[in-house]
Amino acid sequence: MVTNHNPDGSNDVYALGVKQYSYNENIILSGSSRTSHRTYVYDNVSVVRDYQIITRNRYSYNVYVPTPIASFDYGFFSIGWATPVDYTWGWEGAPWYGSYNYYFQPRRHYLRASDILVDSLVSGYLSSRYDYQLAAAREREQQANIEIENADRIIRNYEQTHMQDSMMTQISVQAQEVLNDHRKGQTENIEDLLRNPSYVYLVSDPRQLSIVGSDNLCEVTPGDALQLFGDVDLDEGSASMEVVSSQVGDCPLHVHVNVSLSDLQEFHNRFVQNIMEKDALRILKERSSFRR
């Protein structure tokens, strides 16, 4: 991701050379704490978010602070169901799913709402990846007259991998922890999360990462996943991570990469945002669709 800082104070964020969104920022000081108050604009839709700014010796990162939601039914996501729920997703005929169903397939039977939440969440990441790739293909077509319709056909020709059930279970646990933290009015920063080596970081935006012990780079894109592998350097603000789930064309599976703590925090921020601003609310709205 590349951020362009404009003379008027606004910021434009690009991925793969294509503008994704813009935002304006105000810094609010309260004693020794600093809060970043931001207004994001996605396709003419505005979203307001607050971030706690944490500063270390040589770097800083922003921790998303979710807005309280009145009358939110946390219990719906915490209670298991004795009888599995059968549910068919409406996006199974969507172009993005045709390109990525080798990597991710939703469950057919659900024993808890948090599993429905995770499948909804992962589908959003992969849909974003498809949009990134399509926008980049359009950009290349304009520059080199490349045909867009070849893009997703090429994707399917790579060696196939898929998201493991054990990893999906871990992500479901993490989603439940996000809901529990939100109920208590708490939020976790990256230094807290890195104490748990099992924690899975779902990549939310494209990143070029350096491979440990090498001068080479590789790319991760939305839907890839990372776990802590080696050391965390709080002074330098980076961690050694293992790629534990990877789509075709991205960093190879099990390769070790250096990731900045600010990038890891941003991945977690987006994870929380997608749950509390979109997926959980949609599932609650449609709870009558989940027959028990």
Secondary structure, DSSP 8 states (H G I E B T S, - for coil): -EEEE-TTS-EEEEETTEEEEEEEEEEEEETTEEEEEEEEEETTEEEEEEEEEEE-SS-EEEEEE----TT--THHHHSEEEEEEE---GGGGSHHHHHHTTT----SEEEEHHHHHHHHHHHHHHHHHHHHHHHHHHHHHHHH---GGGHHHHHTTS------HHHHHHHHHHHHHHHHHHHHT----HHHHTT-TT--EE--S-EEEEETTSS-EEEE-TT-EEEEEEEEETTTTEEEEEEEE--TTSS-TT-EEEEEHHHHHHHHHHHHHHIIIIIHHHHHHTGGGS--
